[in-house]
Amino acid sequence: MTSISTQDYTIHFNKTGYKALNEHLKATNYSKVFILADENTNTDCVPFVLANIDTDIEYDILEIEPGEEQKNLDICLGLWEALSEYGADRKSVIINIGGGVITDLGGFVASTYKRGIPFINIPTSLLAMVDASIGGKTGVDLGHLKNQIGVINTPELIVVDTSFLATLPQLEMRSGLAEMLKHGLIFDEDYWHRLQNLSASTIADLDGLIYESIIIKKDIVAQDPTEQGIRKTLNYGHTIGHAIESYFLEHSEYKRLLHGEAIAIGMIMETYLSMKYLDFSEKEGEKIKSVFKSIYGHVNILGSDYAPIIELLKYDKKNEHGNINFVLLEAIGQPKVNCIVENDSILEAFAFYN
């Protein structure tokens, strides 16, 4: 796959990616390399990356436990202290090897340590490859509230090695697929339809679809790096989806939802809102619900959960002047930002999902 250049960095793929990484390390002459990974990627992915890195630069590995629960300021504090203890200076670099939690967290830690040191992303999950590691968003959760603390800061480069997907659990693959499906709904109807027939796809087909998804996100971010306009469309399904994800994360009696599972619910509900407010096709709306439920099944959300989930919407990052702003669809590939809806309509959207 051909490397993808943005204004600030380049995304490289597979073997070409490691060649580009080695050339970058040689040319930049970092004082020290720090590798951030979780317990799983440190076991399954870091050894492979190290075997493909050709450098004499000293390195240390910083390992954290896996899971969204680690994406918080306490973990940041521990990582900042470790960087200081191990002698990281402003010429050091952090290589983030992992899923979205690692790239979000590692990018934020790097961006704030000594007012900012460089970082490199090597995403190992489908979600991180097509979404989390692309576009420069870094950050951590505030309690159970998603991504409330962070900065937009781009990596030096990104290496996407799709061979890591061979070790990824099926649930994590489904989670990443939700973001790819979103890219189709907001940007490309043909892409949306092709993603619905993955059962007959080969590994090469999947690589091509991943590549297209990265191109879609890259092109949107290039037009609006700081999310003032069109980049907001990437949040389709996320206004309600993040609230549901946060609610299930906060309540231990519920099984925690993966990001993509929650966003799938959000996309079904925000499709209903699109039908109600923007005259989105009811036939297409029912089809979208059917597609997502065929992939992600049904999550039981009780009527008593609706009000507290709606209350969490006020923390969404797209909100302005006290208004909760939704991304809705006029048609597939035609999103509209800054849509305001009534609470009663959100209750109807829960009913549509159920």
N, C-alpha and C positions, 0 to 999 in steps of 0.2 A: 504493500500500500504506500502511495506517495505521501511524503511528509506534508503536513498542513501548516502553513505559516499564518500567524496573526501579526498584529501591529507590534506586539511586545514579546512574543515567544513563538516557538515552533513545537508542534506535536509530531513526534516520530513514532514509528510502528515496528514492533518485533525486532528482528536482527539489526535493521537499520537504526533502530532506537538506541541500542547499546553502542553502536559505532559512533553515533552522534553524541551520546553521553560521554564516552571516552575522549572524544575530540574536545568537548566542552571542558571537561576536568583538566585536560592538558593545557588548554589555552588560558583558562581562568586562574590556575594556580592558587586554589583555595588553601588556607592555612590548616584546616581540619574539616573532615566530613563527619556529620552525625546522621545516622540512619534511624528514623522513627518507624516503628512497626508495632503491631499488637502480637500477642502470644501466637496466634495462628499464622500470620504472615511471616513472623520471624522464623517459624519452623518450615513453612511450606514454600516461601517465596524469596526471602532474603538470601539464603545460600545460592540460589540460582542467579540472582542479580550480582552478588559478589563474584561469582565465577565468571561473569561476563564484563566485570569492570577491570580495566587495566590501568592502575594508578599506584603510585607510591605514597600518596597522601594518607596520613594517619586517620583512622576512623574509630568511632565508638557507636555502639548500638544502644538506643533508648527504647525499652520495651514497656508497653502498657497492657492492661487487660483488654480484651475485646468488648465491643458493645457501645451503643449510644450513651449508656450511663457514664462512660468515661469522658464524654465531650463536655467538660465543665471547667470552671476556673481553678478548682483545686488541682486537677491534673495539670493544667497549664503552669500553676505555681511550682509543682514538682519538677516539671520539665525545664522551666527557666532556671531553677536552682541547680539541676543536673548540668545544664549547659554551662553555667557559671563555674561549678565545681570542676568540670572537665576542661576548662580553659577555652571555651568558645569565645572568639572575638568577632569583629565585624567582617572579617575575611573568611569566616567559617560558612559552611553551607549545610542545610538540613535536606536529606533525601527522604521523602515520605513514601513508604512502601506499604500500601494497604487500600482499604475501601474508603468510602466517603468520610467516615469518622476520622481516619488518619489524615487524609488530605485536608479536610476542613480544619482540624485541630493543629496539625503540623504547620500549615500555612499561616495560621493565626499566631502560633508561638514564634515562628520565624519572623513574622512581620512586626512583632512587638518587642522582641529581644534586642537590647541595645539600639532601640529605635529602628530596627529592621535589619535582618540578615537575609541573604538569598536562600531560596528553597527550590527543590526539584520534585515533581510528582511522578511516581510510578504507580498508577492505579491498578489494583488487582481484582476488583469486583466489577461487574457489568455496570452497576449504578455509578461507580466512580469514573469508569472509562467514558461513559456517554454524558455524564452530567456533573458530578461533584468536583472532579479535578479540573474541569474546563471553565474558564471565564473569570477566574481570580477571586471568587467569593471564598472567604475564609471566616471561621468563627466557631463559637461554642454556644451551648444552651445555657439559659438562665433558669436554674431549677429544672422543671419539666417543660419550660417554654423553649421552642426550637429556635436556634440561631439568632438569639437576641443580642449577642455581643460579637462583634467581628469587624473586619475591614475588607475592602476590595483591593487586592494586591496580587499581581500576576507572578507565576513561577518563572524560573530561568528557562526551563523546557519541560516537556512532558514526554514520557516514554510509555506507550500503550502496547503491552505484550499480551495478546489475546490467548496465549498458551496457558496463562494463569487461570482462565475460566474452566479448565479441565478439572481443577480441584475445588471449584466453587459449588456449595450446596445448591440444590435445585430451588429452594426457597429464595436464596439470594439472587439467582438468575431471574426468577420471576419479579423480584423487587426492581431490578435494573430495567427489565422489559417495560415496566410501567412508564418510565421516563421516555423510552423510545416511542411507545404508543402515543404519549403526549406530544412528542415532536411531530408525529403524523397529524394529529388532530389540529394543532395550531398552525401547521406550516405546509403540509403536503398530503393531500387526500390519497394519492397513489401510494405513497409510503405507508400510510395508515392501513390501506387494504393489503399490501404485501406482508405486513407484520402479522396479519391474522392467519397466515398459512405457513407458520414456522415448522410444522410437523414434517413437511417434506423438504426442509432446508438442509443443506450440507454445511460443514464447518466454513467452507469458503463463502457460502451465501451469508452466514451469520457475520463473518468478518466484513463483508460488503455492507450489510445493514448497520453494523456498528459504525463503520466509516461514514455512512450517510448521516447518521444521527449526530456524530461529532461535527460534521460540516454544518448541519442545521443550527446547532447551538452556537458554533463559532461565528456564523454569519449574523445571527441575531445579536450576539454580544458585541460584535464589531460595530454595529450601528448605534449601540447605546450602552457603553461600558458601565455607566453608573446607575443604570436602571431608572431612568427618568421617563421612558416611553415604551418603545417596542420590546425591550428586554423584560418588561413586566409580563408579557405573554407567556414566558417560560414558567410562570407561576400558576398556569391553568391547573385546577384541581388541588392546588396547594393551600388555598385559603381555608377551606373546610378540612382538607386532608391533614394539614399540620395540626389543626385543632384536635382532630380525632387521634392523631398520633400522640400528641402531648397528653390527652386525657387518658389514653390507655397506658401510657408510660407512668403516669401519676398514680393510677389505681392498680395495685398489685393483685387484686382479685381477678383482673383480666389478663389474658395472654398478651404480651407485648406485640404490637404490630410492627412489621418491618416498614421502612419508609414507603416503598412502592405499594405495599398492601393498603396503607392508609391513603395514599394519593389516588389509587384506583377507586376507592370509595368516594373521595373528593371529586374525581372527574365524573363519576356517575351523577352525583348530586348537582354539580355545577353545570352538567349537561341539561338537567331538568330546569335549572334556573335560566339557561340559555333558551330553552323552549318557551318558558313563561315570559321572559323579558325581551328577547330578540327574535322571536318567531322562528327559532331553530326547528328544523324538520322533526316532527314527532316520530316519524318512521325511523329516521337516522338516530334519534335519541334512544329509542327502544333497542336498536341494533347495537349502539355503543354500550348500553347496560348489559346486553346479552354477551357481548364480547368479553367485557371485563369480568362478569360473573363466571363465564366459562373458564377463565384463566385463574381467577383469584377466589372463586367460591363466594360464599355469603358469610359476613361477619354479623353476629347478633348484637345490635345496638338497641338497648332498651329505651322506652319512652322517657324514663326517668333520667337518662343520660343526655337527652337533647338540650335541655336548658344550660347545663354546665359546659357542654361543648360549644354552644353558641356564645356563651360568656367568654370563652377563650379566643374567639375571633377578634376581640378588640386589641389583642397583642400582635396581630398580623403586621408584618413590616411594610406592606403596601398601603396601610391606612394613612389618611391625610385629613387634617382638620376635623378629627372626630368621626369621620366616615369610614366604614368598612368597605374597601374597594375589591371587587371581584373581577377576574378575567373570565369573560363569557364568549360563546361562539355564535356568530351570525350564520356561519356555515363551516364545514370542515375546511381548515386552511384559512379561515377569516375570523381571527379573534378580535375582541374589543376589550380594551382596558378601562379601569376606573368605573365599573358598573356598580351601582348601589342598589341593594335589594332589601326588602322588608323581612323581619324575623319570621313572620307567618309563612313567607315563601320558603324560608330555610326549613321550617317544620314540614312543609309539603315535600321538599326535596328528600328529607329523611323517609317520608312515606313512600316516595317513588323508589328509593333504594331498597326499602324493605318489601 
